[in-house]
Amino acid sequence: MSSELLAPLDLAFWHLETADHPMHLGALARFDPGPGDPGDVLALLAERAAAIPRLRMRVRDVLLPVGGAAWSVDTSFDVHRHVRHLRHEPHGPVDPATRPAPHEGTADGGGDDGFTAWATRLAGELMERPLERGLPPWEMYLLTGEPGGPFAVLVKLHHALADGMRAVAIGAGIFDEIAGARPARRHRPHPVPPRSWLPGPLNVADAARGRIEELGRALGVGASVVRASRLDPRGAPSLTAGSSGTRRLATVDLDLEEVRRVRRVTGGTANDVLLAVVAGGLRQWMLDRGEPLPADDPRALVPVSRRRPGGAPGPGNTFSAYLLDLPLSDPDPLGRLGAVRRRMDRNKAAGPGRGAGAVALLADQLPPLAHRFGAPLAQGAARMLFDVLVTNVPLPRSRLSLGGSPLRALHPMAPLARGQALAVAMSPYDGRVHVGLVADGKAVPDADRLAAAMAGELADLVKLTDHPDRPAGTGHPD
């Protein structure tokens, strides 16, 4: 792994970044108290992060291909430039307008919810800050409170480094269960027999055929994108407000068994239920704010991994996406769920390689120079396609710990594209679905109310499906 070119989609994410729209993923992991003190946990975190080869890689420009970039090992890598410690020093409420930027050492915080509220607020502030581009593009923060109390770890990984599944594979290396198994997973690659650098006729024919097929798929997706683009993308004011460059994080934990209970009664998938929970939460949140529901249902971009189940994560980003109109206009929770299920079934029937949601696949057909100079156009195009990102990031099914401290919750965080004020990320773990809402701090200052509305939507679905005489999936047809 001494050097490798950035894949086209990775290069696109690298160039899409601006000061107000940093393109990093995140996760806030909360742990129960354990046997180690903060110094021990910090040292362990640094040791394990340094042992992950991918976290030693930085991006550098290359001469060829023109406009391209490559991953290369940072020969001056120092893990302590990436792993930092912040302590909770409760001194009462602090005026946000006069509060200094978070820094290593201590940080003020207060509030009735104590450490958890402070860690959540601070994580949102830290997500505002772009990663330093001359270094390997990642950071980890150990957030601690009272001695012997719970603690948290915030992980930030640039989207060019990994998609959601790859980010999980990288970040999981800090956990006891994964780090302990790392030596056993080492393997030596099988020797590859030498071959001529000149391709044979069959290789040339296969490559040409594959390129033609890829170009055909790209043209089909491109046509779908044009048809689906909204020249006048008016939507909910809260989701289309101008960017302030600030970030607010809100979290909610949903009962996974309740999600599955609804699915067993209504059919479809657990992800259909979660998408309906997002739709119902948005509807109730807008009504509670006194905000009129949009004339057209807001559109969600729902990423879909193109990695093979059970296969190695592999480097870089490998995903497509579906576009889903969230049925906010339907007042019936079961009607909303039925609409989500039907629309997702249509998406799945077409497949992740077709339709306007597969716009990520177009990146593979563009030369590096197009990504470098076309980024400003692409930044504005996202608003024409979708209003909110909703992604599901799977975690390992086994229970995890860090330094003997059990992982209590892990809330994923997705980046905000220009023109978007909200991104929703969800991860099932240990019987709960941990939801992270990343919002523009000015457009959506009350993201915690949206989180509560999502919890209320699931409760409503559970009540309705507990009554077998209530018909499921009713509501207006699509």
Secondary structure per residue as TSV (DSSP state, phi and psi in degrees):
chain	resnum	aa	ss	phi	psi
A	1	M	-	360.0	36.0
A	2	S	-	-69.2	-34.9
A	3	S	E	-162.1	138.9
A	4	E	E	-153.4	140.3
A	5	L	E	-67.0	144.6
A	6	L	-	-67.2	133.4
A	7	A	-	-63.4	156.5
A	8	P	H	-53.6	-43.7
A	9	L	H	-68.5	-36.0
A	10	D	H	-62.6	-42.3
A	11	L	H	-63.0	-38.3
A	12	A	H	-61.3	-46.3
A	13	F	H	-62.8	-36.3
A	14	W	H	-63.4	-39.4
A	15	H	H	-88.7	-15.6
A	16	L	H	-73.4	-18.1
A	17	E	-	-68.8	137.5
A	18	T	-	-131.9	172.8
A	19	A	S	-61.1	-37.3
A	20	D	S	-84.8	-14.8
A	21	H	S	-132.3	69.7
A	22	P	-	-64.4	140.2
A	23	M	-	-104.3	56.3
A	24	H	E	-116.5	147.3
A	25	L	E	-84.4	164.5
A	26	G	E	-151.7	166.5
A	27	A	E	-154.3	135.9
A	28	L	E	-110.3	109.6
A	29	A	E	-101.6	127.7
A	30	R	E	-110.3	135.6
A	31	F	E	-121.6	145.4
A	32	D	-	-72.1	159.0
A	33	P	-	-56.0	143.4
A	34	G	-	-131.6	-171.3
A	35	P	S	-76.1	-22.4
A	36	G	S	-89.3	155.1
A	37	D	-	-87.5	169.2
A	38	P	H	-56.1	-36.7
A	39	G	H	-62.1	-40.6
A	40	D	H	-66.3	-42.4
A	41	V	H	-65.1	-42.3
A	42	L	H	-61.7	-44.3
A	43	A	H	-63.4	-40.3
A	44	L	H	-66.0	-42.0
A	45	L	H	-60.8	-45.4
A	46	A	H	-65.1	-42.6
A	47	E	H	-61.7	-44.5
A	48	R	H	-73.3	-36.5
A	49	A	H	-64.9	-40.2
A	50	A	H	-66.0	-23.2
A	51	A	T	-84.5	-3.3
A	52	I	-	-93.5	108.5
A	53	P	G	-54.0	-38.7
A	54	R	G	-62.3	-28.0
A	55	L	G	-79.9	0.0
A	56	R	G	-98.1	2.1
A	57	M	E	-95.6	138.3
A	58	R	E	-123.9	167.0
A	59	V	E	-97.5	133.7
A	60	R	E	-134.0	150.1
A	61	D	E	-72.8	153.7
A	62	V	-	-128.8	158.5
A	63	L	S	-75.2	-39.9
A	64	L	S	-132.2	137.0
A	65	P	S	-70.0	152.1
A	66	V	T	-58.1	127.3
A	67	G	T	87.6	-2.6
A	68	G	-	-84.6	178.7
A	69	A	E	-151.4	162.9
A	70	A	E	-139.4	153.1
A	71	W	E	-84.7	133.9
A	72	S	E	-142.4	153.7
A	73	V	E	-67.6	131.8
A	74	D	-	-78.6	105.1
A	75	T	T	-68.6	-18.4
A	76	S	T	-107.7	27.4
A	77	F	-	-57.0	130.7
A	78	D	-	-133.6	110.6
A	79	V	G	-61.7	-25.6
A	80	H	G	-73.2	-10.1
A	81	R	G	-81.0	-10.1
A	82	H	T	-115.2	-24.5
A	83	V	E	-110.1	120.7
A	84	R	E	-130.7	164.5
A	85	H	E	-123.8	127.5
A	86	L	E	-122.8	132.9
A	87	R	E	-109.8	145.2
A	88	H	E	-83.0	118.0
A	89	E	E	-117.8	88.9
A	90	P	E	-70.5	110.3
A	91	H	-	-120.2	22.8
A	92	G	S	91.5	177.6
A	93	P	-	-60.3	144.5
A	94	V	-	-123.9	134.6
A	95	D	-	-67.7	117.6
A	96	P	T	-58.4	-29.3
A	97	A	T	-69.6	-25.2
A	98	T	T	-108.7	-1.6
A	99	R	-	-71.8	130.8
A	100	P	-	-68.6	162.9
A	101	A	-	-63.6	149.0
A	102	P	-	-57.0	143.1
A	103	H	-	-145.4	164.8
A	104	E	S	-68.2	141.4
A	105	G	E	119.1	-97.3
A	106	T	E	-126.8	162.1
A	107	A	E	-148.2	138.2
A	108	D	E	-74.2	155.8
A	109	G	E	-174.2	158.2
A	110	G	-	-161.6	-163.8
A	111	G	-	111.2	159.3
A	112	D	T	-66.3	-28.9
A	113	D	T	-83.5	-2.0
A	114	G	H	63.9	-134.2
A	115	F	H	-60.8	-44.2
A	116	T	H	-62.3	-43.0
A	117	A	H	-64.8	-41.0
A	118	W	H	-63.6	-46.5
A	119	A	H	-62.5	-39.8
A	120	T	H	-66.9	-44.7
A	121	R	H	-63.4	-44.9
A	122	L	H	-65.3	-37.4
A	123	A	H	-60.4	-40.6
A	124	G	H	-61.7	-41.6
A	125	E	H	-65.5	-41.6
A	126	L	H	-68.0	-28.5
A	127	M	H	-70.6	-16.5
A	128	E	T	-68.2	-28.6
A	129	R	S	-88.4	121.3
A	130	P	-	-62.7	153.0
A	131	L	-	-76.4	149.0
A	132	E	-	-69.9	123.0
A	133	R	T	-77.7	-17.9
A	134	G	T	-81.3	-8.0
A	135	L	S	-112.7	166.7
A	136	P	-	-51.9	128.0
A	137	P	S	-82.5	74.6
A	138	W	E	-159.0	159.3
A	139	E	E	-148.2	152.4
A	140	M	E	-133.7	140.2
A	141	Y	E	-124.4	127.0
A	142	L	E	-90.9	120.8
A	143	L	E	-111.2	120.4
A	144	T	E	-126.8	158.6
A	145	G	-	-122.0	-128.1
A	146	E	S	-65.4	145.0
A	147	P	T	-55.5	134.4
A	148	G	T	80.1	3.7
A	149	G	S	-98.1	-175.4
A	150	P	-	-67.2	160.8
A	151	F	E	-142.4	171.5
A	152	A	E	-138.9	157.8
A	153	V	E	-128.9	124.9
A	154	L	E	-100.7	125.8
A	155	V	E	-113.2	131.9
A	156	K	E	-123.8	124.8
A	157	L	E	-128.9	131.2
A	158	H	E	-64.4	141.9
A	159	H	T	-64.0	-23.7
A	160	A	T	-67.0	-25.7
A	161	L	T	-76.6	-32.1
A	162	A	B	-168.3	152.7
A	163	D	-	-87.0	-173.1
A	164	G	H	-58.8	-47.6
A	165	M	H	-68.1	-40.0
A	166	R	H	-67.4	-36.6
A	167	A	H	-61.8	-40.0
A	168	V	H	-62.9	-43.8
A	169	A	H	-62.4	-37.0
A	170	I	H	-73.4	-51.7
A	171	G	H	-64.7	-28.4
A	172	A	G	-65.0	-15.2
A	173	G	G	-64.5	-12.7
A	174	I	G	-83.6	-15.8
A	175	F	S	-80.9	151.0
A	176	D	H	-56.5	-45.3
A	177	E	H	-67.2	-34.7
A	178	I	H	-83.0	-45.4
A	179	A	H	-62.5	-37.1
A	180	G	H	-67.9	-26.4
A	181	A	H	-92.1	-7.1
A	182	R	T	-57.9	-47.7
A	183	P	G	-59.5	-34.7
A	184	A	G	-69.6	-19.0
A	185	R	G	-91.6	-4.0
A	186	R	-	-67.0	141.9
A	187	H	-	-148.3	152.3
A	188	R	-	-93.3	132.2
A	189	P	-	-65.7	145.9
A	190	H	-	-67.4	138.8
A	191	P	-	-62.2	139.4
A	192	V	-	-100.7	124.5
A	193	P	-	-62.1	143.8
A	194	P	-	-63.1	147.4
A	195	R	-	-142.8	160.6
A	196	S	-	-69.7	147.4
A	197	W	S	-76.8	-9.4
A	198	L	S	-88.5	118.7
A	199	P	-	-69.3	145.7
A	200	G	-	-78.5	169.5
A	201	P	H	-57.7	-39.6
A	202	L	H	-65.9	-38.4
A	203	N	H	-63.6	-42.2
A	204	V	H	-63.7	-43.9
A	205	A	H	-64.3	-42.9
A	206	D	H	-63.7	-41.8
A	207	A	H	-63.9	-42.9
A	208	A	H	-64.2	-43.6
A	209	R	H	-62.2	-43.6
A	210	G	H	-63.3	-39.4
A	211	R	H	-65.8	-39.4
A	212	I	H	-64.4	-42.2
A	213	E	H	-63.4	-42.8
A	214	E	H	-62.8	-41.2
A	215	L	H	-64.0	-39.9
A	216	G	H	-62.0	-43.3
A	217	R	H	-63.6	-40.5
A	218	A	H	-63.2	-41.2
A	219	L	H	-63.8	-39.1
A	220	G	H	-63.8	-44.7
A	221	V	H	-64.4	-42.6
A	222	G	H	-59.3	-41.9
A	223	A	H	-64.2	-39.0
A	224	S	H	-64.8	-38.6
A	225	V	H	-62.8	-44.9
A	226	V	H	-61.4	-44.5
A	227	R	H	-65.1	-35.3
A	228	A	H	-85.2	-15.1
A	229	S	-	-66.6	140.9
A	230	R	-	-103.4	110.9
A	231	L	S	-67.6	-25.8
A	232	D	S	-126.1	74.7
A	233	P	-	-79.3	64.4
A	234	R	-	-81.1	131.9
A	235	G	-	-142.8	-155.4
A	236	A	-	-64.0	130.1
A	237	P	H	-54.7	-36.5
A	238	S	H	-68.1	-24.0
A	239	L	H	-98.2	-6.5
A	240	T	H	-123.0	10.0
A	241	A	-	-65.4	154.8
A	242	G	-	-63.1	153.0
A	243	S	-	-75.9	137.4
A	244	S	-	-103.6	-8.7
A	245	G	S	79.5	-0.4
A	246	T	-	-99.0	159.1
A	247	R	E	-131.5	141.5
A	248	R	E	-128.5	134.6
A	249	L	E	-110.1	133.5
A	250	A	E	-129.4	149.3
A	251	T	E	-132.2	154.6
A	252	V	E	-151.8	144.0
A	253	D	E	-112.1	123.6
A	254	L	E	-105.7	147.9
A	255	D	E	-76.4	116.4
A	256	L	H	-65.0	-34.1
A	257	E	H	-67.0	-34.7
A	258	E	H	-66.0	-39.5
A	259	V	H	-60.0	-45.6
A	260	R	H	-67.7	-32.1
A	261	R	H	-65.8	-43.1
A	262	V	H	-63.1	-43.4
A	263	R	H	-61.5	-39.9
A	264	R	H	-63.1	-32.5
A	265	V	H	-82.0	-41.3
A	266	T	H	-95.5	-16.7
A	267	G	-	86.7	-172.8
A	268	G	S	78.0	-150.2
A	269	T	-	-123.4	165.2
A	270	A	H	-62.2	-33.7
A	271	N	H	-67.1	-33.9
A	272	D	H	-59.7	-43.3
A	273	V	H	-62.2	-43.6
A	274	L	H	-66.0	-38.5
A	275	L	H	-65.0	-37.2
A	276	A	H	-66.8	-35.5
A	277	V	H	-63.1	-40.7
A	278	V	H	-62.5	-45.9
A	279	A	H	-61.3	-48.2
A	280	G	H	-65.5	-36.7
A	281	G	H	-63.5	-43.6
A	282	L	H	-62.1	-42.2
A	283	R	H	-60.4	-51.1
A	284	Q	H	-65.8	-38.1
A	285	W	H	-62.3	-43.9
A	286	M	H	-65.7	-41.5
A	287	L	H	-64.2	-41.2
A	288	D	H	-63.8	-30.4
A	289	R	H	-78.8	-10.8
A	290	G	T	78.3	19.4
A	291	E	-	-93.2	130.3
A	292	P	-	-65.5	142.7
A	293	L	-	-65.5	143.4
A	294	P	-	-64.8	149.9
A	295	A	S	-62.7	-36.0
A	296	D	S	-112.9	138.7
A	297	D	-	-58.3	134.9
A	298	P	-	-63.9	150.6
A	299	R	E	-106.4	133.2
A	300	A	E	-104.9	141.7
A	301	L	E	-96.2	120.7
A	302	V	E	-114.1	98.9
A	303	P	E	-61.6	147.3
A	304	V	E	-132.6	124.9
A	305	S	E	-71.0	140.9
A	306	R	-	-103.8	12.3
A	307	R	S	-78.0	147.2
A	308	R	-	-73.6	135.9
A	309	P	T	-57.7	130.4
A	310	G	T	82.0	-6.0
A	311	G	S	-82.1	168.2
A	312	A	-	-65.8	145.4
A	313	P	-	-59.5	-40.5
A	314	G	-	71.9	162.3
A	315	P	S	-79.2	158.3
A	316	G	B	73.2	-173.9
A	317	N	-	-92.6	132.0
A	318	T	-	-140.1	84.3
A	319	F	E	-154.1	160.8
A	320	S	E	-123.2	-159.4
A	321	A	E	-163.0	159.8
A	322	Y	E	-111.4	151.9
A	323	L	E	-103.2	132.6
A	324	L	E	-135.6	121.2
A	325	D	E	-76.8	118.5
A	326	L	-	-79.9	120.9
A	327	P	-	-77.1	66.4
A	328	L	T	-68.7	-25.3
A	329	S	T	-72.2	-17.3
A	330	D	-	-84.3	121.6
A	331	P	-	-78.1	-8.7
A	332	D	-	-96.8	120.6
A	333	P	H	-55.5	-42.7
A	334	L	H	-71.6	-30.8
A	335	G	H	-64.2	-41.8
A	336	R	H	-62.5	-43.4
A	337	L	H	-63.6	-41.6
A	338	G	H	-61.8	-40.6
A	339	A	H	-66.2	-42.7
A	340	V	H	-59.7	-45.5
A	341	R	H	-62.1	-44.2
A	342	R	H	-64.8	-41.8
A	343	R	H	-69.2	-38.8
A	344	M	H	-69.3	-34.9
A	345	D	H	-61.1	-39.4
A	346	R	H	-66.1	-40.4
A	347	N	H	-60.0	-46.4
A	348	K	H	-68.0	-33.4
A	349	A	H	-64.4	-36.3
A	350	A	H	-74.3	-32.2
A	351	G	-	95.5	156.8
A	352	P	T	-72.8	-8.3
A	353	G	T	-95.4	4.8
A	354	R	S	-130.9	159.2
A	355	G	S	91.6	166.3
A	356	A	G	-64.6	-26.6
A	357	G	G	-67.7	-17.0
A	358	A	G	-85.0	24.1
A	359	V	G	-57.7	-28.1
A	360	A	G	-60.5	-28.6
A	361	L	G	-68.1	-23.3
A	362	L	G	-65.8	-25.5
A	363	A	G	-60.6	-31.4
A	364	D	G	-68.0	-17.3
A	365	Q	G	-98.6	-3.7
A	366	L	S	-99.8	141.5
A	367	P	-	-70.4	156.5
A	368	P	H	-54.2	-37.0
A	369	L	H	-62.7	-33.2
A	370	A	H	-66.0	-37.5
A	371	H	H	-66.7	-38.6
A	372	R	H	-66.8	-44.2
A	373	F	H	-97.9	-14.6
A	374	G	H	-93.8	-1.1
A	375	A	H	-57.7	-43.3
A	376	P	H	-59.1	-37.1
A	377	L	H	-69.2	-41.0
A	378	A	H	-66.0	-34.0
A	379	Q	H	-60.3	-40.8
A	380	G	H	-79.9	-18.3
A	381	A	H	-74.6	-24.8
A	382	A	H	-58.0	-40.2
A	383	R	H	-62.5	-26.5
A	384	M	H	-77.1	-17.5
A	385	L	H	-101.9	-39.8
A	386	F	-	-149.6	163.9
A	387	D	S	-108.4	-29.7
A	388	V	E	-149.7	142.0
A	389	L	E	-93.7	131.9
A	390	V	E	-130.7	113.2
A	391	T	E	-129.6	147.7
A	392	N	E	-115.3	119.2
A	393	V	-	-111.6	109.7
A	394	P	-	-72.2	144.1
A	395	L	-	-113.6	163.2
A	396	P	-	-56.9	144.3
A	397	R	S	-76.4	-25.0
A	398	S	S	-74.8	156.2
A	399	R	-	-72.6	144.5
A	400	L	-	-120.0	159.4
A	401	S	E	-152.5	163.8
A	402	L	E	-133.3	114.2
A	403	G	T	60.9	31.9
A	404	G	T	86.0	-5.1
A	405	S	E	-91.8	121.4
A	406	P	E	-66.0	140.1
A	407	L	E	-72.6	122.0
A	408	R	E	-90.2	-41.3
A	409	A	E	-159.1	151.5
A	410	L	E	-137.2	111.1
A	411	H	E	-101.5	113.2
A	412	P	E	-76.2	157.8
A	413	M	E	-136.8	133.5
A	414	A	-	-108.4	154.3
A	415	P	-	-75.8	160.4
A	416	L	-	-102.2	124.9
A	417	A	-	-77.4	161.4
A	418	R	T	-63.2	133.4
A	419	G	T	94.7	-6.5
A	420	Q	-	-111.1	141.6
A	421	A	-	-112.0	-1.2
A	422	L	E	-152.1	136.9
A	423	A	E	-133.8	134.6
A	424	V	E	-116.1	125.1
A	425	A	E	-126.5	141.4
A	426	M	E	-133.7	142.1
A	427	S	E	-139.7	118.2
A	428	P	E	-75.4	135.6
A	429	Y	E	-161.0	128.5
A	430	D	T	53.0	47.1
A	431	G	T	82.1	4.6
A	432	R	E	-130.3	156.2
A	433	V	E	-107.7	111.9
A	434	H	E	-91.8	118.9
A	435	V	E	-109.7	131.0
A	436	G	E	-115.6	123.5
A	437	L	E	-106.7	114.5
A	438	V	E	-102.1	122.1
A	439	A	E	-130.8	153.8
A	440	D	E	-66.1	126.9
A	441	G	T	-62.8	-26.8
A	442	K	T	-89.3	-41.7
A	443	A	T	-72.2	-37.0
A	444	V	-	-130.5	70.7
A	445	P	T	-73.2	-14.5
A	446	D	T	-109.9	43.4
A	447	A	H	-60.1	-27.4
A	448	D	H	-65.0	-30.5
A	449	R	H	-70.4	-35.3
A	450	L	H	-65.3	-40.6
A	451	A	H	-59.7	-43.3
A	452	A	H	-65.4	-36.6
A	453	A	H	-66.0	-34.1
A	454	M	H	-66.3	-42.2
A	455	A	H	-61.7	-39.4
A	456	G	H	-66.0	-35.8
A	457	E	H	-64.5	-42.5
A	458	L	H	-64.0	-40.4
A	459	A	H	-60.0	-40.0
A	460	D	H	-64.7	-41.9
A	461	L	H	-63.6	-39.3
A	462	V	H	-63.5	-43.7
A	463	K	H	-62.0	-43.3
A	464	L	H	-68.6	-39.1
A	465	T	H	-79.9	-12.5
A	466	D	T	-76.7	-8.4
A	467	H	-	-110.3	101.5
A	468	P	T	-64.0	-18.4
A	469	D	T	-80.0	-6.1
A	470	R	S	-88.7	116.0
A	471	P	-	-65.5	133.9
A	472	A	T	-89.3	153.2
A	473	G	T	70.5	24.4
A	474	T	-	-80.9	179.9
A	475	G	S	119.3	176.5
A	476	H	-	-69.8	145.6
A	477	P	-	-71.2	156.4
A	478	D	-	-76.5	360.0
